[in-house]
Amino acid sequence: MNQTSNQKVMFYVQHLLGIGHVFRAVRVAQALAMAGCETHMVWGGTKIESLNTDGLHMTYLESVRVQNEDFKTLLKFDGTPISEAEKQKRGEALLAVFHQVKPDIVITEAYPFGRRQMRFELLPLLDAVKNADWNPMMVSSIRDIMQENRVEKRVAESIDLVKNWFDLVMVHGDTKLISIDQTLQGADQISDKIIHTGLVTPASIDMDVPPSISPDVLISAGGGAVGLGLMKCAVKAIQHCKKHPKNWVLVTGPDLPQTEFDQLQKDALADTRIIRFLPDLARVMAAAKVSVSRAGYNTLGDILRAGCASVLVPFSGGIETEQLRRAKIMDERGVATLLLDEDLTPESLAASIDSASQTSGAAVDFDLNGADNAAKLLVEAYQNHTNT
């Protein structure tokens, strides 16, 4: 995108368990920077050393995360619960960035449809935006498939917050794949504020550039927070695979504990290589005979860019429904082979890989330029905002 804007943007991102949404947010933020916006990202989770944040002004709050999939207990980096005083300190730091930057556009990733645990600092931010004398625009940035069957009280809370505090809800999806009203309860009440940007994915893959590694079978687990079960199964599945019994690469993700990573390396057969991270994951996917992964948003983007044969094993722990919904859609469209988490065994994984290897992935016509689209739509929306 050509540099045509000079707005200041403040983008709040807080990852609590998985890190997939962080990559989406950074891609959107960098597209805004490329469009000429001075883009400030306020980061509330643990720092990810492998993440490229070039072009962004980064502010790191004291990191917090959740203990497990119930998302109830907020912990600091050292594993101890965050205190009320520390919450107040974080909130003050967040407001300090807002008043120092004086952003024209403020974006909260997931909130108010997620990150409810962070309302101790986000509600004061909303109030500051509402009362700022320079009239900033308030935006929510969400993925295309939301958690379903939410408690009615929580749904009403989210919808009321959008009605009263937000100017725009930016949905990073393509209605040809799924529209947000299929999974977001109450979407009809805020339809005038919703825009779909298309899917936020990596740039188009230039296969003239060789991949960093060329496996027959690539097993990846996103950030790694919920991928251990898949990885343990994969190290045993290779001996049952008929089509591709060698040259497997397992990408665990940076969040897998070191002890578990070390154990996987001990358990792996000679034809299996285990690494934490691939900077060119989509290119490696495109080169692989079969890709196996969870069914998170970013993984889907990589698969669609790569056009590879793939097996999806959606994470379904706790109350999560998003990955299962996405994986079923991809299976129905012929894009991927679905293997349910509860059916995952070394034998079933090998059989799914053998089955997927006989396909090449269905042709799709989805908008994969969601980051650039989002930047353009935000700049246009801000111009309209200042004229009202």
Backbone torsions as a table, in degrees:
resi	resn	phi	psi	omega
1	MET	NA	136.7	179.1
2	ASN	-72.0	148.8	179.1
3	GLN	-75.5	110.9	-175.8
4	THR	-131.2	-1.0	-171.6
5	SER	-129.2	159.9	176.1
6	ASN	-136.3	24.6	178.2
7	GLN	-70.2	153.9	171.8
8	LYS	-96.4	132.5	-178.0
9	VAL	-122.8	135.1	173.5
10	MET	-116.5	120.3	-172.9
11	PHE	-118.8	111.9	-180.0
12	TYR	-91.5	125.4	-179.8
13	VAL	-132.0	129.2	178.8
14	GLN	-135.4	111.0	173.9
15	HIS	-100.0	136.6	-174.3
16	LEU	-110.1	-34.2	179.9
17	LEU	-133.3	-76.3	176.0
18	GLY	-78.8	168.5	-177.7
19	ILE	-122.7	7.5	-177.0
20	GLY	-58.7	-42.7	-177.7
21	HIS	-65.8	-22.1	178.4
22	VAL	-64.6	-43.1	179.2
23	PHE	-64.2	-39.9	177.2
24	ARG	-62.2	-46.8	-178.8
25	ALA	-61.9	-41.7	-179.4
26	VAL	-65.7	-38.9	178.2
27	ARG	-63.0	-41.3	177.7
28	VAL	-66.0	-44.0	-179.8
29	ALA	-61.8	-41.2	179.5
30	GLN	-69.4	-32.0	174.9
31	ALA	-65.9	-38.3	175.6
32	LEU	-63.1	-42.0	178.3
33	ALA	-63.2	-41.1	178.3
34	MET	-65.5	-26.6	178.0
35	ALA	-81.0	-0.1	177.2
36	GLY	102.9	-0.5	179.4
37	CYS	-78.5	142.5	172.2
38	GLU	-82.6	106.1	-166.9
39	THR	-108.8	118.3	179.9
40	HIS	-107.8	123.0	177.2
41	MET	-106.3	125.5	176.9
42	VAL	-102.3	118.0	-168.3
43	TRP	-108.4	122.0	-176.3
44	GLY	-107.9	-4.8	-179.4
45	GLY	-104.2	-170.7	178.4
46	THR	-66.5	145.7	-179.1
47	LYS	-72.5	135.3	-179.6
48	ILE	-107.4	105.3	-172.3
49	GLU	-63.2	-30.9	-175.8
50	SER	-81.7	-4.0	-175.8
51	LEU	-85.7	128.7	179.1
52	ASN	-83.4	114.6	178.2
53	THR	-114.6	26.5	-180.0
54	ASP	-55.2	138.4	177.4
55	GLY	88.7	-4.3	-176.7
56	LEU	-111.0	146.9	172.2
57	HIS	-91.1	111.6	-172.6
58	MET	-99.6	135.3	170.7
59	THR	-125.6	125.4	-177.8
60	TYR	-106.4	116.3	171.8
61	LEU	-78.6	165.2	174.0
62	GLU	-59.6	125.1	-169.6
63	SER	-71.5	144.3	172.2
64	VAL	-134.3	158.1	177.6
65	ARG	-148.7	177.6	175.5
66	VAL	-105.0	160.3	-176.1
67	GLN	-74.7	-39.8	-177.9
68	ASN	-158.2	-167.1	-172.6
69	GLU	-69.1	-8.6	178.5
70	ASP	-79.5	-11.9	173.0
71	PHE	59.8	28.5	-174.7
72	LYS	-98.1	-39.8	-172.4
73	THR	-102.0	118.8	177.7
74	LEU	-85.4	127.6	-179.2
75	LEU	-120.8	150.8	172.6
76	LYS	-81.0	178.7	-177.9
77	PHE	-58.9	-33.6	-178.0
78	ASP	-82.7	1.6	177.1
79	GLY	91.4	-0.7	178.6
80	THR	-93.0	149.3	-179.4
81	PRO	-62.4	144.6	177.2
82	ILE	-76.3	136.9	-177.6
83	SER	-88.4	166.6	177.9
84	GLU	-62.2	-37.9	178.8
85	ALA	-65.0	-37.9	179.6
86	GLU	-72.1	-33.3	173.8
87	LYS	-62.1	-44.3	179.9
88	GLN	-62.5	-39.5	179.2
89	LYS	-63.3	-42.6	177.0
90	ARG	-61.6	-45.5	-179.8
91	GLY	-60.0	-40.6	178.8
92	GLU	-65.9	-39.0	178.9
93	ALA	-65.2	-39.2	178.7
94	LEU	-64.3	-45.0	179.1
95	LEU	-66.4	-32.8	178.6
96	ALA	-63.3	-40.9	176.9
97	VAL	-62.6	-43.8	-179.8
98	PHE	-58.8	-48.1	-177.1
99	HIS	-72.3	-27.9	178.0
100	GLN	-75.8	-45.2	-176.7
101	VAL	-75.8	-36.6	-173.4
102	LYS	53.8	61.5	-174.6
103	PRO	-69.9	148.4	172.8
104	ASP	-80.6	-31.8	-179.7
105	ILE	-128.0	129.3	175.6
106	VAL	-116.7	127.2	-178.0
107	ILE	-120.3	131.6	171.5
108	THR	-111.3	124.3	178.4
109	GLU	-77.0	123.1	177.6
110	ALA	80.0	-45.8	-176.8
111	TYR	-68.5	138.1	12.2
112	PRO	-96.9	18.0	179.4
113	PHE	-94.6	-5.1	176.2
114	GLY	-155.7	-179.1	-179.9
115	ARG	59.8	31.7	179.1
116	ARG	-60.3	-27.5	178.8
117	GLN	-60.7	-20.3	-174.7
118	MET	-98.7	11.6	-176.4
119	ARG	-65.8	-17.8	176.6
120	PHE	-60.5	-27.0	178.1
121	GLU	-110.8	-20.8	-177.6
122	LEU	-84.1	-34.0	176.9
123	LEU	-63.0	-43.9	173.8
124	PRO	-61.9	-33.4	176.8
125	LEU	-65.3	-44.1	177.9
126	LEU	-58.6	-41.2	179.5
127	ASP	-64.4	-40.6	179.2
128	ALA	-64.8	-40.0	178.2
129	VAL	-63.5	-45.1	-178.1
130	LYS	-61.0	-36.5	-174.0
131	ASN	-97.5	0.9	-180.0
132	ALA	-67.9	137.2	-175.7
133	ASP	-78.3	-5.3	178.9
134	TRP	-100.4	5.9	171.3
135	ASN	58.9	57.7	176.7
136	PRO	-68.8	158.3	178.3
137	MET	-97.4	132.9	-176.9
138	MET	-103.9	126.6	-172.2
139	VAL	-130.8	139.1	170.4
140	SER	-104.4	135.7	-179.1
141	SER	-115.0	116.2	-175.4
142	ILE	-133.1	160.7	177.5
143	ARG	-78.3	178.8	-173.2
144	ASP	-83.4	-20.8	-179.6
145	ILE	-126.1	122.2	-176.2
146	MET	-102.0	164.7	174.9
147	GLN	-62.1	127.0	-177.1
148	GLU	-93.4	166.3	177.2
149	ASN	59.0	38.5	176.1
150	ARG	-69.6	153.3	178.0
151	VAL	-61.4	135.0	-174.6
152	GLU	-55.4	-38.8	179.9
153	LYS	-61.9	-39.6	-179.8
154	ARG	-70.1	-38.0	177.7
155	VAL	-60.9	-47.8	-179.2
156	ALA	-61.2	-37.6	178.9
157	GLU	-62.8	-45.3	-179.3
158	SER	-64.2	-46.5	-178.2
159	ILE	-63.9	-41.1	178.2
160	ASP	-63.2	-39.2	178.4
161	LEU	-62.8	-42.6	178.2
162	VAL	-63.6	-45.6	-179.1
163	LYS	-58.6	-40.2	-170.5
164	ASN	-96.9	-21.0	-170.8
165	TRP	-126.3	-19.7	-173.0
166	PHE	-109.7	144.0	176.3
167	ASP	-93.5	-25.8	-171.7
168	LEU	-153.1	142.3	170.5
169	VAL	-117.3	113.8	-175.1
170	MET	-97.5	109.1	-177.8
171	VAL	-97.1	119.2	-176.1
172	HIS	-89.0	71.2	-179.2
173	GLY	-153.6	172.1	179.4
174	ASP	-117.5	125.9	-178.3
175	THR	-64.2	-17.4	175.1
176	LYS	-70.4	-22.0	175.4
177	LEU	-91.4	-56.4	176.4
178	ILE	-165.5	140.8	176.2
179	SER	-96.8	153.0	-171.7
180	ILE	-64.8	-26.6	-178.1
181	ASP	-69.4	-10.6	177.4
182	GLN	-76.4	-21.9	-179.2
183	THR	-128.8	-13.0	-180.0
184	LEU	-99.1	106.0	178.4
185	GLN	-63.8	135.2	179.0
186	GLY	83.0	8.0	-177.8
187	ALA	-60.7	-30.8	-179.3
188	ASP	-63.4	-23.9	-178.7
189	GLN	-77.8	-17.4	-177.1
190	ILE	-126.8	21.6	-174.0
191	SER	-59.0	-27.4	-179.8
192	ASP	-70.4	-13.8	-179.1
193	LYS	-105.9	-1.5	-174.1
194	ILE	-95.8	132.3	169.7
195	ILE	-131.2	140.9	174.4
196	HIS	-96.9	131.6	-175.2
197	THR	-98.2	-12.1	-164.7
198	GLY	92.9	169.5	-177.4
199	LEU	-79.4	133.5	177.4
200	VAL	-86.2	110.6	-174.3
201	THR	-132.4	170.4	174.1
202	PRO	-64.1	167.7	176.4
203	ALA	-64.4	160.0	177.0
204	SER	-53.6	141.6	-174.3
205	ILE	-84.5	123.8	175.2
206	ASP	-93.5	99.4	-176.1
207	MET	-77.5	-0.7	170.1
208	ASP	-70.7	-20.6	174.0
209	VAL	-89.8	120.5	-176.2
210	PRO	-68.2	145.4	177.2
211	PRO	-68.9	158.2	-179.5
212	SER	-67.0	-21.6	179.6
213	ILE	-157.2	150.0	-176.0
214	SER	-127.7	82.4	-180.0
215	PRO	-83.8	158.4	168.7
216	ASP	-74.1	-44.6	179.1
217	VAL	-124.4	126.5	178.6
218	LEU	-111.8	122.2	176.5
219	ILE	-111.6	119.7	-179.2
220	SER	-129.1	152.0	-174.1
221	ALA	-131.9	33.6	177.8
222	GLY	59.1	-133.7	178.5
223	GLY	-70.4	-23.6	177.1
224	GLY	102.9	-7.5	-176.6
225	ALA	-64.1	-31.3	-178.2
226	VAL	-125.4	29.6	-175.2
227	GLY	-110.5	0.0	-173.9
228	LEU	-61.7	-43.0	-179.2
229	GLY	-59.6	-41.8	177.8
230	LEU	-64.1	-42.5	-178.5
231	MET	-65.9	-43.0	178.9
232	LYS	-61.6	-38.9	178.8
233	CYS	-68.8	-39.4	-175.9
234	ALA	-64.6	-38.3	-178.1
235	VAL	-64.9	-21.7	178.2
236	LYS	-96.2	-21.6	-174.0
237	ALA	-71.6	-26.8	-174.3
238	ILE	-58.3	-33.9	-178.1
239	GLN	-73.7	-11.8	179.0
240	HIS	-103.2	-4.7	-174.6
241	CYS	-84.5	125.6	-177.2
242	LYS	-86.8	-39.8	-176.2
243	LYS	-76.1	-37.6	-175.1
244	HIS	-136.5	78.5	-175.5
245	PRO	-85.9	12.2	179.3
246	LYS	-155.6	174.4	177.0
247	ASN	59.4	57.4	175.0
248	TRP	-103.3	143.5	174.2
249	VAL	-124.8	128.8	177.8
250	LEU	-109.6	122.2	178.3
251	VAL	-108.2	105.8	-168.9
252	THR	-77.9	-25.7	-172.1
253	GLY	92.7	152.7	-174.7
254	PRO	-71.3	-18.7	-174.4
255	ASP	-88.4	-4.3	178.0
256	LEU	-68.9	127.9	179.7
257	PRO	-55.6	145.6	-175.6
258	GLN	-59.9	-37.5	-179.8
259	THR	-62.3	-39.4	179.0
260	GLU	-70.3	-38.6	177.4
261	PHE	-61.1	-44.7	-179.9
262	ASP	-63.3	-38.8	-179.3
263	GLN	-67.9	-38.2	176.7
264	LEU	-60.9	-41.3	179.2
265	GLN	-63.9	-35.9	177.8
266	LYS	-68.5	-37.3	-175.2
267	ASP	-81.9	-18.6	-173.4
268	ALA	-71.0	145.4	175.5
269	LEU	-77.2	171.0	-174.5
270	ALA	-62.4	-29.0	-177.0
271	ASP	-90.1	14.1	180.0
272	THR	-120.1	127.7	177.9
273	ARG	-110.4	134.4	-177.2
274	ILE	-118.4	123.8	179.5
275	ILE	-135.0	165.8	-176.4
276	ARG	-89.7	-37.5	-168.6
277	PHE	-152.0	143.3	173.2
278	LEU	-125.4	118.1	-180.0
279	PRO	-67.7	-23.2	-179.0
280	ASP	-114.4	47.4	-172.6
281	LEU	-56.1	-45.4	-177.9
282	ALA	-62.6	-38.5	179.0
283	ARG	-66.6	-40.2	177.7
284	VAL	-66.0	-39.2	175.3
285	MET	-57.2	-45.6	-177.8
286	ALA	-62.8	-29.9	-178.8
287	ALA	-84.9	-21.8	-176.7
288	ALA	-74.0	154.0	174.3
289	LYS	-71.4	-41.5	179.5
290	VAL	-143.9	138.9	173.5
291	SER	-110.2	136.8	175.9
292	VAL	-123.2	132.7	-176.8
293	SER	-161.0	172.1	165.5
294	ARG	-68.9	-173.5	-174.1
295	ALA	-123.7	41.0	177.6
296	GLY	-73.1	168.7	-176.7
297	TYR	-56.6	-50.8	-175.6
298	ASN	-68.9	-35.5	177.1
299	THR	-61.2	-42.6	177.2
300	LEU	-59.6	-42.6	178.5
301	GLY	-59.9	-42.4	177.7
302	ASP	-62.1	-43.7	-178.2
303	ILE	-64.2	-42.9	-179.6
304	LEU	-66.3	-37.9	175.9
305	ARG	-67.0	-40.7	-175.6
306	ALA	-75.5	-30.1	-177.5
307	GLY	63.8	32.6	-173.3
308	CYS	-96.3	159.4	169.4
309	ALA	-67.4	135.6	-173.4
310	SER	-146.8	153.9	172.8
311	VAL	-117.3	128.7	178.2
312	LEU	-109.5	127.8	176.6
313	VAL	-118.4	87.0	-171.7
314	PRO	-66.7	138.0	174.2
315	PHE	-70.8	132.2	-178.7
316	SER	-135.1	27.4	-179.9
317	GLY	-75.0	157.8	178.8
318	GLY	60.6	-127.9	-178.2
319	ILE	-107.3	13.2	-173.4
320	GLU	-70.2	134.8	175.7
321	THR	-127.1	-12.9	-171.5
322	GLU	-60.5	-49.3	-175.8
323	GLN	-67.2	-36.1	178.6
324	LEU	-64.1	-44.0	178.0
325	ARG	-60.0	-45.7	-178.2
326	ARG	-64.2	-44.5	-177.6
327	ALA	-65.2	-37.6	178.2
328	LYS	-64.6	-40.2	177.7
329	ILE	-62.2	-44.4	-179.0
330	MET	-65.7	-37.1	177.5
331	ASP	-66.2	-44.2	179.8
332	GLU	-64.1	-33.7	-179.7
333	ARG	-82.8	-3.8	-179.2
334	GLY	78.5	14.2	-179.1
335	VAL	-81.3	-31.6	-174.9
336	ALA	-149.1	164.4	174.3
337	THR	-99.2	128.8	-177.4
338	LEU	-92.2	131.1	171.8
339	LEU	-129.2	112.9	-177.3
340	LEU	-68.0	146.2	-178.4
341	ASP	-57.2	-40.2	-177.7
342	GLU	-71.0	-15.6	178.2
343	ASP	-99.9	3.8	-174.5
344	LEU	-74.4	117.7	171.8
345	THR	-140.0	165.1	175.9
346	PRO	-56.7	-37.7	-178.9
347	GLU	-70.4	-44.2	-179.1
348	SER	-68.9	-33.8	177.6
349	LEU	-66.6	-44.4	178.4
350	ALA	-61.7	-41.0	179.8
351	ALA	-65.5	-38.6	178.7
352	SER	-66.7	-38.4	177.1
353	ILE	-64.7	-43.0	177.2
354	ASP	-60.1	-41.9	-179.9
355	SER	-66.8	-46.0	-178.4
356	ALA	-64.7	-30.3	-176.8
357	SER	-67.1	-14.3	178.7
358	GLN	-90.5	0.9	177.1
359	THR	-117.5	168.8	178.1
360	SER	-122.6	8.7	-177.0
361	GLY	82.7	133.6	-177.6
362	ALA	-74.6	148.6	175.2
363	ALA	-69.4	136.4	-179.1
364	VAL	-127.8	159.3	-178.9
365	ASP	-130.0	59.3	179.3
366	PHE	-100.6	151.8	175.7
367	ASP	-77.7	112.1	-177.0
368	LEU	-102.3	11.0	-176.2
369	ASN	-106.9	40.5	-173.4
370	GLY	-63.3	-29.9	-179.1
371	ALA	-68.3	-51.6	178.2
372	ASP	-63.1	-40.6	177.4
373	ASN	-60.0	-43.0	-178.8
374	ALA	-61.9	-43.5	179.3
375	ALA	-60.8	-45.6	179.8
376	LYS	-63.6	-44.9	-179.0
377	LEU	-65.3	-37.3	179.7
378	LEU	-67.2	-43.3	179.0
379	VAL	-62.5	-43.3	178.3
380	GLU	-64.8	-41.5	179.9
381	ALA	-65.3	-36.2	178.6
382	TYR	-66.9	-39.8	177.7
383	GLN	-60.3	-41.0	176.5
384	ASN	-68.0	-35.4	-179.8
385	HIS	-63.1	-41.9	-178.1
386	THR	-73.4	-17.0	-179.7
387	ASN	-91.8	-1.7	-178.7
388	THR	-109.8	NA	NA
